[in-house]
Amino acid sequence: MTGELIKQKHQADTRHLSPTWGELTEDFANTHGGWSAIETHSGNGYIFVGRDVEDEALRNQWLDYYDATANPAYVKNESPERI
């Protein structure tokens, strides 16, 4: 991390410091019955990258958990492929 200004969103990547992304998601899933207990979707027929939690209340719990627990660092992507 250099403190260099990131001018456009596509030039940024997110890195999760302690806890890592894997630790964040695993801990959250484990406290909610494990991965098999969490229903997800990939856009429900609309364009969507990745997966989202089906249950809105659980999604909100994830967002609250992330806000309270995550330690993201935004770093410059030296070779962004998007324009």
Phi and psi restraints in degrees (value plus and minus 20) as a CYANA .aco file:
   2 THR   PHI    -134.0   -94.0
   2 THR   PSI     -37.3     2.7
   3 GLY   PHI      66.9   106.9
   3 GLY   PSI     -18.3    21.7
   4 GLU   PHI     -86.7   -46.7
   4 GLU   PSI     116.6   156.6
   5 LEU   PHI     -85.1   -45.1
   5 LEU   PSI     113.6   153.6
   6 ILE   PHI    -122.9   -82.9
   6 ILE   PSI      90.3   130.3
   7 LYS   PHI     -98.9   -58.9
   7 LYS   PSI     -52.5   -12.5
   8 GLN   PHI    -150.3  -110.3
   8 GLN   PSI     125.6   165.6
   9 LYS   PHI     -75.5   -35.5
   9 LYS   PSI     -58.8   -18.8
  10 HIS   PHI     -89.1   -49.1
  10 HIS   PSI     -30.0    10.0
  11 GLN   PHI    -109.8   -69.8
  11 GLN   PSI     -20.7    19.3
  12 ALA   PHI    -128.2   -88.2
  12 ALA   PSI     124.2   164.2
  13 ASP   PHI    -142.8  -102.8
  13 ASP   PSI     132.0   172.0
  14 THR   PHI    -125.4   -85.4
  14 THR   PSI     109.9   149.9
  15 ARG   PHI    -136.5   -96.5
  15 ARG   PSI     115.5   155.5
  16 HIS   PHI    -121.3   -81.3
  16 HIS   PSI      98.3   138.3
  17 LEU   PHI     -99.9   -59.9
  17 LEU   PSI    -184.1  -144.1
  18 SER   PHI     -85.6   -45.6
  18 SER   PSI      94.9   134.9
  19 PRO   PHI    -101.2   -61.2
  19 PRO   PSI     134.7   174.7
  20 THR   PHI     -93.5   -53.5
  20 THR   PSI     149.7   189.7
  21 TRP   PHI     -78.6   -38.6
  21 TRP   PSI     -64.2   -24.2
  22 GLY   PHI     -81.0   -41.0
  22 GLY   PSI     -61.9   -21.9
  23 GLU   PHI     -86.4   -46.4
  23 GLU   PSI     -61.0   -21.0
  24 LEU   PHI     -79.3   -39.3
  24 LEU   PSI     -72.8   -32.8
  25 THR   PHI     -88.9   -48.9
  25 THR   PSI     -59.5   -19.5
  26 GLU   PHI     -84.4   -44.4
  26 GLU   PSI     -64.5   -24.5
  27 ASP   PHI     -82.5   -42.5
  27 ASP   PSI     -64.3   -24.3
  28 PHE   PHI     -82.5   -42.5
  28 PHE   PSI     -67.9   -27.9
  29 ALA   PHI     -80.2   -40.2
  29 ALA   PSI     -63.9   -23.9
  30 ASN   PHI     -81.9   -41.9
  30 ASN   PSI     -53.3   -13.3
  31 THR   PHI    -101.1   -61.1
  31 THR   PSI     -23.9    16.1
  32 HIS   PHI    -143.4  -103.4
  32 HIS   PSI      11.0    51.0
  33 GLY   PHI      72.9   112.9
  33 GLY   PSI     -13.8    26.2
  34 GLY   PHI      69.2   109.2
  34 GLY   PSI     148.7   188.7
  35 TRP   PHI     -79.7   -39.7
  35 TRP   PSI     -55.6   -15.6
  36 SER   PHI     -88.4   -48.4
  36 SER   PSI     -37.1     2.9
  37 ALA   PHI    -110.6   -70.6
  37 ALA   PSI     -23.9    16.1
  38 ILE   PHI    -129.7   -89.7
  38 ILE   PSI      91.7   131.7
  39 GLU   PHI    -100.6   -60.6
  39 GLU   PSI     114.8   154.8
  40 THR   PHI    -148.0  -108.0
  40 THR   PSI     147.9   187.9
  41 HIS   PHI    -162.3  -122.3
  41 HIS   PSI     144.7   184.7
  42 SER   PHI    -136.3   -96.3
  42 SER   PSI      27.5    67.5
  43 GLY   PHI      86.2   126.2
  43 GLY   PSI     -27.9    12.1
  44 ASN   PHI      28.8    68.8
  44 ASN   PSI      26.3    66.3
  45 GLY   PHI      71.5   111.5
  45 GLY   PSI     -25.9    14.1
  46 TYR   PHI    -125.7   -85.7
  46 TYR   PSI     144.0   184.0
  47 ILE   PHI     -86.6   -46.6
  47 ILE   PSI     106.7   146.7
  48 PHE   PHI    -178.2  -138.2
  48 PHE   PSI     111.9   151.9
  49 VAL   PHI    -120.5   -80.5
  49 VAL   PSI     106.8   146.8
  50 GLY   PHI      71.8   111.8
  50 GLY   PSI    -175.0  -135.0
  51 ARG   PHI    -152.4  -112.4
  51 ARG   PSI     135.0   175.0
  52 ASP   PHI    -150.3  -110.3
  52 ASP   PSI     134.2   174.2
  53 VAL   PHI     -95.2   -55.2
  53 VAL   PSI     109.6   149.6
  54 GLU   PHI     -86.9   -46.9
  54 GLU   PSI     -65.1   -25.1
  55 ASP   PHI     -98.9   -58.9
  55 ASP   PSI      98.2   138.2
  56 GLU   PHI     -82.7   -42.7
  56 GLU   PSI     -59.1   -19.1
  57 ALA   PHI     -83.8   -43.8
  57 ALA   PSI     -62.2   -22.2
  58 LEU   PHI     -87.2   -47.2
  58 LEU   PSI     -58.6   -18.6
  59 ARG   PHI     -79.6   -39.6
  59 ARG   PSI     -62.6   -22.6
  60 ASN   PHI     -86.4   -46.4
  60 ASN   PSI     -55.8   -15.8
  61 GLN   PHI     -84.0   -44.0
  61 GLN   PSI     -59.8   -19.8
  62 TRP   PHI     -81.4   -41.4
  62 TRP   PSI     -66.4   -26.4
  63 LEU   PHI     -81.4   -41.4
  63 LEU   PSI     -61.0   -21.0
  64 ASP   PHI     -84.3   -44.3
  64 ASP   PSI     -63.8   -23.8
  65 TYR   PHI     -80.6   -40.6
  65 TYR   PSI     -65.7   -25.7
  66 TYR   PHI     -80.9   -40.9
  66 TYR   PSI     -66.8   -26.8
  67 ASP   PHI     -78.8   -38.8
  67 ASP   PSI     -58.3   -18.3
  68 ALA   PHI    -102.6   -62.6
  68 ALA   PSI     -44.7    -4.7
  69 THR   PHI    -135.6   -95.6
  69 THR   PSI     -54.7   -14.7
  70 ALA   PHI     -88.7   -48.7
  70 ALA   PSI     132.5   172.5
  71 ASN   PHI    -152.2  -112.2
  71 ASN   PSI      50.3    90.3
  72 PRO   PHI     -96.9   -56.9
  72 PRO   PSI     128.5   168.5
  73 ALA   PHI    -147.4  -107.4
  73 ALA   PSI     111.7   151.7
  74 TYR   PHI    -119.2   -79.2
  74 TYR   PSI     103.4   143.4
  75 VAL   PHI    -142.9  -102.9
  75 VAL   PSI     133.7   173.7
  76 LYS   PHI     -95.8   -55.8
  76 LYS   PSI     110.1   150.1
  77 ASN   PHI    -102.8   -62.8
  77 ASN   PSI      90.8   130.8
  78 GLU   PHI     -89.3   -49.3
  78 GLU   PSI     -38.0     2.0
  79 SER   PHI    -157.5  -117.5
  79 SER   PSI      45.4    85.4
  80 PRO   PHI     -84.3   -44.3
  80 PRO   PSI     113.4   153.4
  81 GLU   PHI    -112.6   -72.6
  81 GLU   PSI     -33.5     6.5
  82 ARG   PHI    -111.9   -71.9
  82 ARG   PSI     130.2   170.2
